[in-house]
Amino acid sequence: MKTFLRPALSVFVLLSAITGLAYPLAVTGIAGAVFPEQAA
């Protein structure tokens, strides 16, 4: 059981960080750089 749980939780945390933090911050940063007036 432990051999399945640890990798599953690791992948869950990694993907949550990517989709919940990194991607929105990247999109917001790009939008602010490309469309500064509309993004503000």
mmCIF entry with sequence, helices, sheets and N, C-alpha, C, O atoms, coordinates in Angstrom:
data_MODEL
# 
_entry.id   MODEL 
# 
_entity.id                         1 
_entity.type                       polymer 
_entity.pdbx_number_of_molecules   1 
# 
_entity_poly.entity_id                      1 
_entity_poly.type                           'polypeptide(L)' 
_entity_poly.nstd_linkage                   no 
_entity_poly.nstd_monomer                   no 
_entity_poly.pdbx_seq_one_letter_code       MKTFLRPALSVFVLLSAITGLAYPLAVTGIAGAVFPEQAA 
_entity_poly.pdbx_seq_one_letter_code_can   MKTFLRPALSVFVLLSAITGLAYPLAVTGIAGAVFPEQAA 
_entity_poly.pdbx_strand_id                 A 
# 
loop_
_entity_poly_seq.entity_id 
_entity_poly_seq.num 
_entity_poly_seq.mon_id 
_entity_poly_seq.hetero 
1 1  MET n 
1 2  LYS n 
1 3  THR n 
1 4  PHE n 
1 5  LEU n 
1 6  ARG n 
1 7  PRO n 
1 8  ALA n 
1 9  LEU n 
1 10 SER n 
1 11 VAL n 
1 12 PHE n 
1 13 VAL n 
1 14 LEU n 
1 15 LEU n 
1 16 SER n 
1 17 ALA n 
1 18 ILE n 
1 19 THR n 
1 20 GLY n 
1 21 LEU n 
1 22 ALA n 
1 23 TYR n 
1 24 PRO n 
1 25 LEU n 
1 26 ALA n 
1 27 VAL n 
1 28 THR n 
1 29 GLY n 
1 30 ILE n 
1 31 ALA n 
1 32 GLY n 
1 33 ALA n 
1 34 VAL n 
1 35 PHE n 
1 36 PRO n 
1 37 GLU n 
1 38 GLN n 
1 39 ALA n 
1 40 ALA n 
# 
_struct_asym.id          A 
_struct_asym.entity_id   1 
# 
loop_
_struct_conf.conf_type_id 
_struct_conf.id 
_struct_conf.pdbx_PDB_helix_id 
_struct_conf.beg_label_comp_id 
_struct_conf.beg_label_asym_id 
_struct_conf.beg_label_seq_id 
_struct_conf.pdbx_beg_PDB_ins_code 
_struct_conf.end_label_comp_id 
_struct_conf.end_label_asym_id 
_struct_conf.end_label_seq_id 
_struct_conf.pdbx_end_PDB_ins_code 
_struct_conf.beg_auth_comp_id 
_struct_conf.beg_auth_asym_id 
_struct_conf.beg_auth_seq_id 
_struct_conf.end_auth_comp_id 
_struct_conf.end_auth_asym_id 
_struct_conf.end_auth_seq_id 
_struct_conf.pdbx_PDB_helix_class 
_struct_conf.details 
_struct_conf.pdbx_PDB_helix_length 
HELX_P HELX_P1 AA1 LYS A 2  ? ALA A 17 ? LYS A 2  ALA A 17 1 ? 16 
HELX_P HELX_P2 AA2 ILE A 18 ? ALA A 22 ? ILE A 18 ALA A 22 3 ? 5  
HELX_P HELX_P3 AA3 TYR A 23 ? VAL A 34 ? TYR A 23 VAL A 34 1 ? 12 
HELX_P HELX_P4 AA4 PRO A 36 ? ALA A 39 ? PRO A 36 ALA A 39 1 ? 4  
# 
_struct_conf_type.id          HELX_P 
_struct_conf_type.criteria    ? 
_struct_conf_type.reference   ? 
# 
loop_
_atom_site.group_PDB 
_atom_site.id 
_atom_site.type_symbol 
_atom_site.label_atom_id 
_atom_site.label_alt_id 
_atom_site.label_comp_id 
_atom_site.label_asym_id 
_atom_site.label_entity_id 
_atom_site.label_seq_id 
_atom_site.pdbx_PDB_ins_code 
_atom_site.Cartn_x 
_atom_site.Cartn_y 
_atom_site.Cartn_z 
_atom_site.occupancy 
_atom_site.B_iso_or_equiv 
_atom_site.pdbx_formal_charge 
_atom_site.auth_seq_id 
_atom_site.auth_comp_id 
_atom_site.auth_asym_id 
_atom_site.auth_atom_id 
_atom_site.pdbx_PDB_model_num 
ATOM 1   N N  . MET A 1 1  ? 0.821  -1.200 0.000   1.00 0.00 ? 1  MET A N  1 
ATOM 2   C CA . MET A 1 1  ? 0.000  0.000  0.000   1.00 0.00 ? 1  MET A CA 1 
ATOM 3   C C  . MET A 1 1  ? 0.866  1.266  0.000   1.00 0.00 ? 1  MET A C  1 
ATOM 4   O O  . MET A 1 1  ? 0.592  2.232  -0.711  1.00 0.00 ? 1  MET A O  1 
ATOM 5   N N  . LYS A 1 2  ? 1.911  1.225  0.815   1.00 0.00 ? 2  LYS A N  1 
ATOM 6   C CA . LYS A 1 2  ? 2.789  2.384  0.915   1.00 0.00 ? 2  LYS A CA 1 
ATOM 7   C C  . LYS A 1 2  ? 3.514  2.666  -0.398  1.00 0.00 ? 2  LYS A C  1 
ATOM 8   O O  . LYS A 1 2  ? 3.833  3.814  -0.708  1.00 0.00 ? 2  LYS A O  1 
ATOM 9   N N  . THR A 1 3  ? 3.773  1.605  -1.169  1.00 0.00 ? 3  THR A N  1 
ATOM 10  C CA . THR A 1 3  ? 4.490  1.783  -2.431  1.00 0.00 ? 3  THR A CA 1 
ATOM 11  C C  . THR A 1 3  ? 3.623  2.492  -3.467  1.00 0.00 ? 3  THR A C  1 
ATOM 12  O O  . THR A 1 3  ? 4.149  3.089  -4.406  1.00 0.00 ? 3  THR A O  1 
ATOM 13  N N  . PHE A 1 4  ? 2.304  2.435  -3.309  1.00 0.00 ? 4  PHE A N  1 
ATOM 14  C CA . PHE A 1 4  ? 1.403  3.131  -4.231  1.00 0.00 ? 4  PHE A CA 1 
ATOM 15  C C  . PHE A 1 4  ? 1.054  4.523  -3.744  1.00 0.00 ? 4  PHE A C  1 
ATOM 16  O O  . PHE A 1 4  ? 0.881  5.441  -4.546  1.00 0.00 ? 4  PHE A O  1 
ATOM 17  N N  . LEU A 1 5  ? 0.949  4.684  -2.441  1.00 0.00 ? 5  LEU A N  1 
ATOM 18  C CA . LEU A 1 5  ? 0.470  5.939  -1.874  1.00 0.00 ? 5  LEU A CA 1 
ATOM 19  C C  . LEU A 1 5  ? 1.477  7.081  -2.011  1.00 0.00 ? 5  LEU A C  1 
ATOM 20  O O  . LEU A 1 5  ? 1.104  8.197  -2.376  1.00 0.00 ? 5  LEU A O  1 
ATOM 21  N N  . ARG A 1 6  ? 2.722  6.812  -1.728  1.00 0.00 ? 6  ARG A N  1 
ATOM 22  C CA . ARG A 1 6  ? 3.731  7.876  -1.783  1.00 0.00 ? 6  ARG A CA 1 
ATOM 23  C C  . ARG A 1 6  ? 3.905  8.466  -3.185  1.00 0.00 ? 6  ARG A C  1 
ATOM 24  O O  . ARG A 1 6  ? 3.881  9.690  -3.315  1.00 0.00 ? 6  ARG A O  1 
ATOM 25  N N  . PRO A 1 7  ? 4.078  7.665  -4.237  1.00 0.00 ? 7  PRO A N  1 
ATOM 26  C CA . PRO A 1 7  ? 4.183  8.260  -5.583  1.00 0.00 ? 7  PRO A CA 1 
ATOM 27  C C  . PRO A 1 7  ? 2.910  8.977  -6.006  1.00 0.00 ? 7  PRO A C  1 
ATOM 28  O O  . PRO A 1 7  ? 2.971  10.012 -6.670  1.00 0.00 ? 7  PRO A O  1 
ATOM 29  N N  . ALA A 1 8  ? 1.763  8.437  -5.629  1.00 0.00 ? 8  ALA A N  1 
ATOM 30  C CA . ALA A 1 8  ? 0.503  9.078  -5.989  1.00 0.00 ? 8  ALA A CA 1 
ATOM 31  C C  . ALA A 1 8  ? 0.382  10.446 -5.325  1.00 0.00 ? 8  ALA A C  1 
ATOM 32  O O  . ALA A 1 8  ? -0.031 11.413 -5.964  1.00 0.00 ? 8  ALA A O  1 
ATOM 33  N N  . LEU A 1 9  ? 0.736  10.528 -4.055  1.00 0.00 ? 9  LEU A N  1 
ATOM 34  C CA . LEU A 1 9  ? 0.681  11.818 -3.365  1.00 0.00 ? 9  LEU A CA 1 
ATOM 35  C C  . LEU A 1 9  ? 1.716  12.794 -3.917  1.00 0.00 ? 9  LEU A C  1 
ATOM 36  O O  . LEU A 1 9  ? 1.450  13.992 -4.011  1.00 0.00 ? 9  LEU A O  1 
ATOM 37  N N  . SER A 1 10 ? 2.888  12.291 -4.282  1.00 0.00 ? 10 SER A N  1 
ATOM 38  C CA . SER A 1 10 ? 3.923  13.149 -4.851  1.00 0.00 ? 10 SER A CA 1 
ATOM 39  C C  . SER A 1 10 ? 3.469  13.752 -6.175  1.00 0.00 ? 10 SER A C  1 
ATOM 40  O O  . SER A 1 10 ? 3.653  14.945 -6.417  1.00 0.00 ? 10 SER A O  1 
ATOM 41  N N  . VAL A 1 11 ? 2.882  12.934 -7.018  1.00 0.00 ? 11 VAL A N  1 
ATOM 42  C CA . VAL A 1 11 ? 2.397  13.421 -8.311  1.00 0.00 ? 11 VAL A CA 1 
ATOM 43  C C  . VAL A 1 11 ? 1.237  14.389 -8.104  1.00 0.00 ? 11 VAL A C  1 
ATOM 44  O O  . VAL A 1 11 ? 1.139  15.397 -8.804  1.00 0.00 ? 11 VAL A O  1 
ATOM 45  N N  . PHE A 1 12 ? 0.363  14.091 -7.154  1.00 0.00 ? 12 PHE A N  1 
ATOM 46  C CA . PHE A 1 12 ? -0.760 14.971 -6.853  1.00 0.00 ? 12 PHE A CA 1 
ATOM 47  C C  . PHE A 1 12 ? -0.276 16.349 -6.410  1.00 0.00 ? 12 PHE A C  1 
ATOM 48  O O  . PHE A 1 12 ? -0.774 17.365 -6.896  1.00 0.00 ? 12 PHE A O  1 
ATOM 49  N N  . VAL A 1 13 ? 0.681  16.392 -5.502  1.00 0.00 ? 13 VAL A N  1 
ATOM 50  C CA . VAL A 1 13 ? 1.209  17.672 -5.018  1.00 0.00 ? 13 VAL A CA 1 
ATOM 51  C C  . VAL A 1 13 ? 1.913  18.418 -6.141  1.00 0.00 ? 13 VAL A C  1 
ATOM 52  O O  . VAL A 1 13 ? 1.749  19.631 -6.270  1.00 0.00 ? 13 VAL A O  1 
ATOM 53  N N  . LEU A 1 14 ? 2.686  17.723 -6.949  1.00 0.00 ? 14 LEU A N  1 
ATOM 54  C CA . LEU A 1 14 ? 3.399  18.363 -8.053  1.00 0.00 ? 14 LEU A CA 1 
ATOM 55  C C  . LEU A 1 14 ? 2.422  18.956 -9.068  1.00 0.00 ? 14 LEU A C  1 
ATOM 56  O O  . LEU A 1 14 ? 2.571  20.111 -9.466  1.00 0.00 ? 14 LEU A O  1 
ATOM 57  N N  . LEU A 1 15 ? 1.435  18.183 -9.485  1.00 0.00 ? 15 LEU A N  1 
ATOM 58  C CA . LEU A 1 15 ? 0.481  18.676 -10.471 1.00 0.00 ? 15 LEU A CA 1 
ATOM 59  C C  . LEU A 1 15 ? -0.407 19.777 -9.898  1.00 0.00 ? 15 LEU A C  1 
ATOM 60  O O  . LEU A 1 15 ? -0.796 20.698 -10.617 1.00 0.00 ? 15 LEU A O  1 
ATOM 61  N N  . SER A 1 16 ? -0.727 19.686 -8.619  1.00 0.00 ? 16 SER A N  1 
ATOM 62  C CA . SER A 1 16 ? -1.506 20.749 -7.983  1.00 0.00 ? 16 SER A CA 1 
ATOM 63  C C  . SER A 1 16 ? -0.722 22.056 -7.966  1.00 0.00 ? 16 SER A C  1 
ATOM 64  O O  . SER A 1 16 ? -1.284 23.125 -8.202  1.00 0.00 ? 16 SER A O  1 
ATOM 65  N N  . ALA A 1 17 ? 0.566  21.970 -7.689  1.00 0.00 ? 17 ALA A N  1 
ATOM 66  C CA . ALA A 1 17 ? 1.397  23.173 -7.688  1.00 0.00 ? 17 ALA A CA 1 
ATOM 67  C C  . ALA A 1 17 ? 1.517  23.759 -9.090  1.00 0.00 ? 17 ALA A C  1 
ATOM 68  O O  . ALA A 1 17 ? 1.493  24.978 -9.262  1.00 0.00 ? 17 ALA A O  1 
ATOM 69  N N  . ILE A 1 18 ? 1.646  22.895 -10.086 1.00 0.00 ? 18 ILE A N  1 
ATOM 70  C CA . ILE A 1 18 ? 1.775  23.383 -11.467 1.00 0.00 ? 18 ILE A CA 1 
ATOM 71  C C  . ILE A 1 18 ? 0.473  24.026 -11.926 1.00 0.00 ? 18 ILE A C  1 
ATOM 72  O O  . ILE A 1 18 ? 0.469  25.152 -12.423 1.00 0.00 ? 18 ILE A O  1 
ATOM 73  N N  . THR A 1 19 ? -0.633 23.304 -11.756 1.00 0.00 ? 19 THR A N  1 
ATOM 74  C CA . THR A 1 19 ? -1.898 23.803 -12.285 1.00 0.00 ? 19 THR A CA 1 
ATOM 75  C C  . THR A 1 19 ? -2.529 24.863 -11.395 1.00 0.00 ? 19 THR A C  1 
ATOM 76  O O  . THR A 1 19 ? -3.323 25.670 -11.877 1.00 0.00 ? 19 THR A O  1 
ATOM 77  N N  . GLY A 1 20 ? -2.202 24.879 -10.128 1.00 0.00 ? 20 GLY A N  1 
ATOM 78  C CA . GLY A 1 20 ? -2.813 25.829 -9.217  1.00 0.00 ? 20 GLY A CA 1 
ATOM 79  C C  . GLY A 1 20 ? -1.989 27.078 -8.970  1.00 0.00 ? 20 GLY A C  1 
ATOM 80  O O  . GLY A 1 20 ? -2.539 28.114 -8.597  1.00 0.00 ? 20 GLY A O  1 
ATOM 81  N N  . LEU A 1 21 ? -0.695 27.003 -9.167  1.00 0.00 ? 21 LEU A N  1 
ATOM 82  C CA . LEU A 1 21 ? 0.176  28.148 -8.873  1.00 0.00 ? 21 LEU A CA 1 
ATOM 83  C C  . LEU A 1 21 ? 0.983  28.611 -10.082 1.00 0.00 ? 21 LEU A C  1 
ATOM 84  O O  . LEU A 1 21 ? 0.899  29.769 -10.493 1.00 0.00 ? 21 LEU A O  1 
ATOM 85  N N  . ALA A 1 22 ? 1.758  27.700 -10.641 1.00 0.00 ? 22 ALA A N  1 
ATOM 86  C CA . ALA A 1 22 ? 2.694  28.094 -11.696 1.00 0.00 ? 22 ALA A CA 1 
ATOM 87  C C  . ALA A 1 22 ? 1.986  28.570 -12.962 1.00 0.00 ? 22 ALA A C  1 
ATOM 88  O O  . ALA A 1 22 ? 2.339  29.614 -13.512 1.00 0.00 ? 22 ALA A O  1 
ATOM 89  N N  . TYR A 1 23 ? 0.999  27.823 -13.424 1.00 0.00 ? 23 TYR A N  1 
ATOM 90  C CA . TYR A 1 23 ? 0.312  28.194 -14.668 1.00 0.00 ? 23 TYR A CA 1 
ATOM 91  C C  . TYR A 1 23 ? -0.453 29.514 -14.530 1.00 0.00 ? 23 TYR A C  1 
ATOM 92  O O  . TYR A 1 23 ? -0.300 30.378 -15.393 1.00 0.00 ? 23 TYR A O  1 
ATOM 93  N N  . PRO A 1 24 ? -1.269 29.711 -13.485 1.00 0.00 ? 24 PRO A N  1 
ATOM 94  C CA . PRO A 1 24 ? -1.954 31.004 -13.364 1.00 0.00 ? 24 PRO A CA 1 
ATOM 95  C C  . PRO A 1 24 ? -0.985 32.188 -13.240 1.00 0.00 ? 24 PRO A C  1 
ATOM 96  O O  . PRO A 1 24 ? -1.232 33.252 -13.808 1.00 0.00 ? 24 PRO A O  1 
ATOM 97  N N  . LEU A 1 25 ? 0.104  32.008 -12.506 1.00 0.00 ? 25 LEU A N  1 
ATOM 98  C CA . LEU A 1 25 ? 1.082  33.094 -12.390 1.00 0.00 ? 25 LEU A CA 1 
ATOM 99  C C  . LEU A 1 25 ? 1.749  33.385 -13.726 1.00 0.00 ? 25 LEU A C  1 
ATOM 100 O O  . LEU A 1 25 ? 1.997  34.545 -14.057 1.00 0.00 ? 25 LEU A O  1 
ATOM 101 N N  . ALA A 1 26 ? 2.039  32.351 -14.489 1.00 0.00 ? 26 ALA A N  1 
ATOM 102 C CA . ALA A 1 26 ? 2.651  32.548 -15.806 1.00 0.00 ? 26 ALA A CA 1 
ATOM 103 C C  . ALA A 1 26 ? 1.687  33.260 -16.751 1.00 0.00 ? 26 ALA A C  1 
ATOM 104 O O  . ALA A 1 26 ? 2.084  34.183 -17.461 1.00 0.00 ? 26 ALA A O  1 
ATOM 105 N N  . VAL A 1 27 ? 0.433  32.839 -16.762 1.00 0.00 ? 27 VAL A N  1 
ATOM 106 C CA . VAL A 1 27 ? -0.549 33.465 -17.644 1.00 0.00 ? 27 VAL A CA 1 
ATOM 107 C C  . VAL A 1 27 ? -0.778 34.920 -17.247 1.00 0.00 ? 27 VAL A C  1 
ATOM 108 O O  . VAL A 1 27 ? -0.880 35.789 -18.113 1.00 0.00 ? 27 VAL A O  1 
ATOM 109 N N  . THR A 1 28 ? -0.859 35.189 -15.953 1.00 0.00 ? 28 THR A N  1 
ATOM 110 C CA . THR A 1 28 ? -1.041 36.565 -15.481 1.00 0.00 ? 28 THR A CA 1 
ATOM 111 C C  . THR A 1 28 ? 0.164  37.425 -15.837 1.00 0.00 ? 28 THR A C  1 
ATOM 112 O O  . THR A 1 28 ? 0.006  38.578 -16.239 1.00 0.00 ? 28 THR A O  1 
ATOM 113 N N  . GLY A 1 29 ? 1.354  36.881 -15.696 1.00 0.00 ? 29 GLY A N  1 
ATOM 114 C CA . GLY A 1 29 ? 2.561  37.626 -16.052 1.00 0.00 ? 29 GLY A CA 1 
ATOM 115 C C  . GLY A 1 29 ? 2.637  37.926 -17.538 1.00 0.00 ? 29 GLY A C  1 
ATOM 116 O O  . GLY A 1 29 ? 3.000  39.033 -17.933 1.00 0.00 ? 29 GLY A O  1 
ATOM 117 N N  . ILE A 1 30 ? 2.299  36.951 -18.356 1.00 0.00 ? 30 ILE A N  1 
ATOM 118 C CA . ILE A 1 30 ? 2.310  37.165 -19.802 1.00 0.00 ? 30 ILE A CA 1 
ATOM 119 C C  . ILE A 1 30 ? 1.244  38.176 -20.199 1.00 0.00 ? 30 ILE A C  1 
ATOM 120 O O  . ILE A 1 30 ? 1.493  39.045 -21.034 1.00 0.00 ? 30 ILE A O  1 
ATOM 121 N N  . ALA A 1 31 ? 0.055  38.070 -19.604 1.00 0.00 ? 31 ALA A N  1 
ATOM 122 C CA . ALA A 1 31 ? -1.015 39.018 -19.909 1.00 0.00 ? 31 ALA A CA 1 
ATOM 123 C C  . ALA A 1 31 ? -0.606 40.427 -19.508 1.00 0.00 ? 31 ALA A C  1 
ATOM 124 O O  . ALA A 1 31 ? -0.876 41.380 -20.239 1.00 0.00 ? 31 ALA A O  1 
ATOM 125 N N  . GLY A 1 32 ? 0.030  40.570 -18.375 1.00 0.00 ? 32 GLY A N  1 
ATOM 126 C CA . GLY A 1 32 ? 0.488  41.888 -17.933 1.00 0.00 ? 32 GLY A CA 1 
ATOM 127 C C  . GLY A 1 32 ? 1.560  42.462 -18.824 1.00 0.00 ? 32 GLY A C  1 
ATOM 128 O O  . GLY A 1 32 ? 1.640  43.678 -18.997 1.00 0.00 ? 32 GLY A O  1 
ATOM 129 N N  . ALA A 1 33 ? 2.390  41.601 -19.394 1.00 0.00 ? 33 ALA A N  1 
ATOM 130 C CA . ALA A 1 33 ? 3.451  42.084 -20.287 1.00 0.00 ? 33 ALA A CA 1 
ATOM 131 C C  . ALA A 1 33 ? 2.921  42.418 -21.675 1.00 0.00 ? 33 ALA A C  1 
ATOM 132 O O  . ALA A 1 33 ? 3.363  43.388 -22.289 1.00 0.00 ? 33 ALA A O  1 
ATOM 133 N N  . VAL A 1 34 ? 1.978  41.623 -22.174 1.00 0.00 ? 34 VAL A N  1 
ATOM 134 C CA . VAL A 1 34 ? 1.493  41.797 -23.532 1.00 0.00 ? 34 VAL A CA 1 
ATOM 135 C C  . VAL A 1 34 ? 0.361  42.838 -23.590 1.00 0.00 ? 34 VAL A C  1 
ATOM 136 O O  . VAL A 1 34 ? 0.293  43.644 -24.518 1.00 0.00 ? 34 VAL A O  1 
ATOM 137 N N  . PHE A 1 35 ? -0.515 42.806 -22.592 1.00 0.00 ? 35 PHE A N  1 
ATOM 138 C CA . PHE A 1 35 ? -1.677 43.718 -22.550 1.00 0.00 ? 35 PHE A CA 1 
ATOM 139 C C  . PHE A 1 35 ? -1.703 44.460 -21.216 1.00 0.00 ? 35 PHE A C  1 
ATOM 140 O O  . PHE A 1 35 ? -2.567 44.178 -20.386 1.00 0.00 ? 35 PHE A O  1 
ATOM 141 N N  . PRO A 1 36 ? -0.794 45.390 -20.986 1.00 0.00 ? 36 PRO A N  1 
ATOM 142 C CA . PRO A 1 36 ? -0.697 46.015 -19.660 1.00 0.00 ? 36 PRO A CA 1 
ATOM 143 C C  . PRO A 1 36 ? -1.943 46.812 -19.253 1.00 0.00 ? 36 PRO A C  1 
ATOM 144 O O  . PRO A 1 36 ? -2.318 46.798 -18.081 1.00 0.00 ? 36 PRO A O  1 
ATOM 145 N N  . GLU A 1 37 ? -2.574 47.491 -20.175 1.00 0.00 ? 37 GLU A N  1 
ATOM 146 C CA . GLU A 1 37 ? -3.742 48.284 -19.805 1.00 0.00 ? 37 GLU A CA 1 
ATOM 147 C C  . GLU A 1 37 ? -4.960 47.416 -19.494 1.00 0.00 ? 37 GLU A C  1 
ATOM 148 O O  . GLU A 1 37 ? -5.684 47.679 -18.534 1.00 0.00 ? 37 GLU A O  1 
ATOM 149 N N  . GLN A 1 38 ? -5.185 46.385 -20.303 1.00 0.00 ? 38 GLN A N  1 
ATOM 150 C CA . GLN A 1 38 ? -6.325 45.519 -20.090 1.00 0.00 ? 38 GLN A CA 1 
ATOM 151 C C  . GLN A 1 38 ? -6.146 44.644 -18.843 1.00 0.00 ? 38 GLN A C  1 
ATOM 152 O O  . GLN A 1 38 ? -7.125 44.318 -18.171 1.00 0.00 ? 38 GLN A O  1 
ATOM 153 N N  . ALA A 1 39 ? -4.921 44.271 -18.539 1.00 0.00 ? 39 ALA A N  1 
ATOM 154 C CA . ALA A 1 39 ? -4.667 43.390 -17.394 1.00 0.00 ? 39 ALA A CA 1 
ATOM 155 C C  . ALA A 1 39 ? -4.777 44.137 -16.075 1.00 0.00 ? 39 ALA A C  1 
ATOM 156 O O  . ALA A 1 39 ? -5.019 43.531 -15.032 1.00 0.00 ? 39 ALA A O  1 
ATOM 157 N N  . ALA A 1 40 ? -4.601 45.440 -16.120 1.00 0.00 ? 40 ALA A N  1 
ATOM 158 C CA . ALA A 1 40 ? -4.662 46.226 -14.883 1.00 0.00 ? 40 ALA A CA 1 
ATOM 159 C C  . ALA A 1 40 ? -6.036 46.568 -14.549 1.00 0.00 ? 40 ALA A C  1 
ATOM 160 O O  . ALA A 1 40 ? -6.280 47.229 -13.539 1.00 0.00 ? 40 ALA A O  1 
# 
